Amino acid sequence: MKTVHDKIVLITGAASGIGRLMALDFARRGARVVVWDIDKEALKALEAEARQGGLLIKTAICDVSGREAVYRQAEALKAEWGPADILINNAGIVSGSTFLKTPDEKIMQTMAVNVLAPFWTCKAFLPSMLERNSGHIVNIASAAGIIGVTGLADYSASKFAVFGFNESLRMELRRQRSAVRTTVVCPFFIDTGMFRGVKTRFPLLLPILKSEYAARRIVAAVLKNRKSLIMPRFVYSVFLLRLFPPAFFDAVVNFFGINHSMDHFQGRNPG
């Protein structure tokens, strides 16, 4: 296991949810944690919680869907603390509606936050990692980046993109014989509130993951330099199912209730 003591860990979209839990975990391990988010009040609450616990967490308001905002905050971080050693692209949003019922603006926003933001953050920090031949990039994808689900057309497309981006990036780094690591994370639904109302037919095989469990597993994956983290393990069966004809694949997906998991989706409460 590698140490993160005195390392700079940047986590996007981490004022709440698993991002917040990861930030606190890394800070407890002695890392210098930076959190970017657009929720000003949540950032203040996280800073107060960190101070109370004697932890070092620096926050900044940053809309990662905006390229210039990312580059500006990246330069500010480099000037004050230095370049990030570990970058965790955690920021994400979900519409939760079927394709034709999803407004164009929401589709564009989903792609901007879920897909383009990791491009901008990697552009901002990967060059310095390559110069030092050290660093770690973590891209939070989803089980929906492995299998498409009704009600998640834009979200699933964005997470498929993140999965592909991470894999291509890993191949590029491997070809360069770089010591910079990458990890892609593909979890099933997590009980953060982002997917409030989703259901699972077989909770023993496909449980709604607890936030604390998911955050702990992701931190452990970073410390162990794992190339991928898919949870729960049952999600791995999707790769096997793709060897069969689509009709069989679809029947299995329906049997396990995956294609109906978004039927009662509510999402986060307004505000």
C-alpha positions as CSV (number, residue, x, y, z in Angstrom):
1,M,0.0,0.0,0.0
2,K,1.2,3.5,-0.8
3,T,1.1,6.3,1.6
4,V,-0.7,9.6,1.0
5,H,0.9,11.5,3.9
6,D,1.6,15.1,2.8
7,K,0.3,14.3,-0.7
8,I,-2.1,16.8,-2.4
9,V,-5.4,15.0,-3.1
10,L,-7.9,16.9,-5.3
11,I,-11.5,15.7,-5.3
12,T,-14.2,17.3,-7.5
13,G,-17.8,17.4,-6.4
14,A,-16.9,16.5,-2.9
15,A,-18.9,18.8,-0.7
16,S,-21.3,15.9,0.0
17,G,-21.9,12.3,-0.7
18,I,-19.0,9.8,-1.2
19,G,-16.7,12.7,-2.2
20,R,-17.0,14.2,1.2
21,L,-16.4,10.9,2.9
22,M,-13.3,10.3,0.8
23,A,-12.0,13.8,1.5
24,L,-12.3,13.2,5.3
25,D,-10.7,9.7,4.9
26,F,-7.7,11.0,3.0
27,A,-7.3,13.9,5.4
28,R,-7.2,11.5,8.3
29,R,-4.4,9.7,6.5
30,G,-2.3,12.9,6.5
31,A,-3.1,14.1,3.0
32,R,-3.5,17.7,2.1
33,V,-7.0,17.6,0.6
34,V,-8.6,20.0,-1.8
35,V,-12.3,19.9,-2.6
36,W,-14.0,21.6,-5.5
37,D,-17.7,22.0,-5.7
38,I,-20.4,24.5,-6.6
39,D,-22.3,24.2,-3.3
40,K,-20.9,27.1,-1.2
41,E,-22.8,26.2,2.0
42,A,-21.8,22.6,1.8
43,L,-18.2,23.6,1.3
44,K,-18.3,25.8,4.4
45,A,-19.8,22.9,6.4
46,L,-17.1,20.6,5.3
47,E,-14.4,23.0,6.2
48,A,-15.9,23.5,9.6
49,E,-16.1,19.7,10.1
50,A,-12.5,19.4,9.1
51,R,-11.3,22.1,11.5
52,Q,-13.2,20.5,14.3
53,G,-11.4,17.3,13.7
54,G,-8.0,18.9,13.2
55,L,-7.9,17.9,9.5
56,L,-6.5,19.8,6.6
57,I,-9.1,20.3,3.9
58,K,-9.1,23.3,1.5
59,T,-12.2,24.1,-0.5
60,A,-12.9,26.2,-3.5
61,I,-16.0,26.9,-5.6
62,C,-15.5,25.5,-9.0
63,D,-18.0,24.6,-11.7
64,V,-15.9,21.8,-13.3
65,S,-18.1,21.8,-16.4
66,G,-16.4,25.1,-17.4
67,R,-13.0,24.6,-18.9
68,E,-11.7,28.1,-17.9
69,A,-12.9,27.7,-14.3
70,V,-11.0,24.4,-14.0
71,Y,-7.8,25.9,-15.4
72,R,-8.1,29.0,-13.3
73,Q,-8.6,27.0,-10.0
74,A,-5.8,24.6,-11.0
75,E,-3.4,27.5,-11.4
76,A,-4.5,28.8,-8.0
77,L,-3.9,25.5,-6.4
78,K,-0.4,25.1,-8.0
79,A,0.6,28.6,-6.8
80,E,-0.5,28.0,-3.2
81,W,0.2,24.3,-2.6
82,G,1.6,22.8,-5.8
83,P,0.2,20.4,-8.4
84,A,-2.1,17.6,-7.3
85,D,-0.6,14.2,-6.6
86,I,-4.0,12.4,-6.7
87,L,-6.9,13.6,-8.8
88,I,-10.3,12.1,-8.2
89,N,-12.9,13.0,-10.8
90,N,-16.0,12.5,-8.6
91,A,-18.4,15.3,-9.7
92,G,-21.5,14.0,-11.4
93,I,-25.1,14.7,-12.1
94,V,-28.1,12.6,-13.2
95,S,-31.4,13.5,-15.0
96,G,-33.2,10.3,-14.2
97,S,-35.8,10.5,-17.0
98,T,-36.3,8.6,-20.2
99,F,-34.5,9.9,-23.3
100,L,-37.3,11.8,-25.0
101,K,-38.5,13.3,-21.7
102,T,-35.0,14.7,-20.9
103,P,-34.6,18.3,-22.0
104,D,-31.8,19.2,-24.3
105,E,-30.3,21.5,-21.6
106,K,-30.1,18.6,-19.1
107,I,-28.4,16.3,-21.6
108,M,-25.8,19.0,-22.4
109,Q,-25.2,19.6,-18.7
110,T,-24.8,15.9,-18.0
111,M,-22.2,15.6,-20.7
112,A,-20.4,18.8,-19.5
113,V,-20.2,17.6,-15.9
114,N,-19.8,13.9,-16.3
115,V,-17.7,13.7,-19.4
116,L,-15.9,17.0,-20.3
117,A,-15.0,17.9,-16.7
118,P,-12.6,14.9,-16.3
119,F,-11.0,16.0,-19.6
120,W,-10.4,19.5,-18.3
121,T,-9.0,18.4,-14.9
122,C,-6.7,15.8,-16.5
123,K,-5.5,18.4,-19.0
124,A,-4.8,20.7,-16.0
125,F,-2.9,18.2,-13.8
126,L,-1.6,15.3,-16.0
127,P,1.4,17.3,-17.5
128,S,2.9,17.9,-14.1
129,M,2.3,14.3,-13.1
130,L,4.2,13.2,-16.2
131,E,7.0,15.6,-15.5
132,R,7.4,14.1,-12.0
133,N,6.7,10.5,-13.3
134,S,4.3,10.2,-10.3
135,G,0.6,10.7,-9.7
136,H,-2.8,9.0,-9.7
137,I,-6.0,9.8,-11.6
138,V,-9.3,8.3,-10.4
139,N,-12.3,8.4,-12.6
140,I,-15.7,7.7,-11.0
141,A,-17.8,6.0,-13.6
142,S,-20.7,3.7,-12.8
143,A,-22.2,0.3,-13.4
144,A,-24.3,2.3,-15.8
145,G,-21.1,2.8,-17.7
146,I,-21.1,-1.0,-18.4
147,I,-24.8,-1.6,-19.0
148,G,-27.5,0.7,-20.3
149,V,-30.7,1.2,-18.2
150,T,-34.1,2.7,-19.0
151,G,-34.2,6.2,-17.5
152,L,-30.5,6.7,-17.7
153,A,-29.8,7.3,-21.4
154,D,-27.7,10.5,-20.9
155,Y,-26.2,9.4,-17.7
156,S,-25.3,5.9,-19.0
157,A,-23.8,7.4,-22.2
158,S,-21.7,9.8,-20.1
159,K,-20.4,7.0,-17.8
160,F,-19.6,4.7,-20.8
161,A,-17.6,7.7,-22.0
162,V,-15.7,8.0,-18.7
163,F,-15.0,4.2,-18.8
164,G,-13.6,4.6,-22.3
165,F,-11.6,7.7,-21.5
166,N,-10.0,6.1,-18.5
167,E,-9.1,3.0,-20.5
168,S,-7.6,5.0,-23.3
169,L,-5.7,7.1,-20.8
170,R,-4.4,4.0,-19.1
171,M,-3.2,2.6,-22.4
172,E,-1.4,5.9,-23.3
173,L,0.4,6.0,-20.0
174,R,1.3,2.3,-20.3
175,R,2.8,2.9,-23.8
176,Q,4.8,5.8,-22.4
177,R,6.0,3.6,-19.6
178,S,4.8,6.2,-17.2
179,A,4.5,5.6,-13.4
180,V,1.3,7.6,-13.3
181,R,-1.6,5.4,-12.2
182,T,-5.3,5.4,-13.2
183,T,-8.3,3.8,-11.5
184,V,-11.8,3.5,-12.9
185,V,-14.6,3.0,-10.4
186,C,-17.9,1.4,-11.5
187,P,-20.4,1.1,-8.6
188,F,-24.0,0.1,-8.6
189,F,-26.4,2.6,-7.1
190,I,-25.2,4.4,-3.9
191,D,-27.5,5.7,-1.2
192,T,-26.2,9.3,-1.4
193,G,-29.5,10.8,-2.3
194,M,-28.4,11.3,-5.9
195,F,-30.4,8.2,-6.8
196,R,-33.1,8.5,-4.2
197,G,-36.0,6.2,-5.0
198,V,-34.2,3.6,-7.1
199,K,-35.0,-0.1,-6.4
200,T,-33.2,-3.4,-6.6
201,R,-35.0,-6.7,-7.0
202,F,-32.3,-8.8,-5.5
203,P,-30.6,-6.8,-2.7
204,L,-28.3,-9.7,-1.8
205,L,-26.8,-9.8,-5.3
206,L,-27.2,-6.1,-6.2
207,P,-27.5,-4.1,-3.0
208,I,-27.9,-0.3,-2.9
209,L,-24.4,0.5,-1.7
210,K,-23.9,2.3,1.5
211,S,-22.0,5.6,1.1
212,E,-19.4,4.8,3.8
213,Y,-18.7,1.4,2.2
214,A,-18.3,2.8,-1.3
215,A,-16.0,5.6,-0.1
216,R,-13.9,3.2,1.9
217,R,-13.5,0.8,-1.0
218,I,-12.5,3.6,-3.4
219,V,-9.8,5.0,-1.0
220,A,-8.5,1.4,-0.5
221,A,-8.4,1.0,-4.3
222,V,-6.3,4.1,-4.6
223,L,-3.9,3.0,-1.9
224,K,-3.5,-0.4,-3.6
225,N,-3.0,1.1,-7.1
226,R,-5.9,-0.9,-8.4
227,K,-6.7,-0.3,-12.1
228,S,-10.4,-0.8,-11.6
229,L,-13.0,-1.2,-8.9
230,I,-16.4,-2.7,-9.8
231,M,-18.9,-3.2,-7.0
232,P,-20.7,-5.3,-6.1
233,R,-18.9,-8.2,-7.6
234,F,-22.1,-9.4,-9.3
235,V,-21.8,-6.5,-11.8
236,Y,-18.8,-8.4,-13.3
237,S,-21.4,-10.9,-14.8
238,V,-22.4,-8.2,-17.3
239,F,-19.1,-8.8,-19.2
240,L,-20.0,-12.5,-19.5
241,L,-23.6,-11.9,-20.5
242,R,-22.4,-9.8,-23.4
243,L,-21.1,-13.0,-25.0
244,F,-24.7,-14.1,-25.5
245,P,-27.2,-12.9,-28.1
246,P,-29.0,-9.6,-27.2
247,A,-32.3,-11.3,-26.6
248,F,-30.8,-13.5,-23.9
249,F,-29.0,-10.5,-22.4
250,D,-32.2,-8.5,-22.3
251,A,-34.1,-11.3,-20.7
252,V,-31.6,-11.7,-17.9
253,V,-31.5,-7.9,-17.3
254,N,-35.3,-7.9,-17.0
255,F,-35.3,-10.9,-14.7
256,F,-33.0,-9.2,-12.2
257,G,-35.1,-6.0,-12.4
258,I,-32.2,-3.9,-13.6
259,N,-34.2,-2.4,-16.4
260,H,-36.9,-1.3,-13.8
261,S,-34.6,0.1,-11.2
262,M,-35.3,3.7,-12.1
263,D,-39.1,3.3,-12.2
264,H,-39.5,5.1,-8.9
265,F,-36.5,7.5,-9.1
266,Q,-36.9,10.8,-7.3
267,G,-33.3,12.1,-7.0
268,R,-32.1,14.7,-4.6
269,N,-34.7,16.9,-2.8
270,P,-34.9,20.4,-4.3
271,G,-32.2,22.6,-2.7
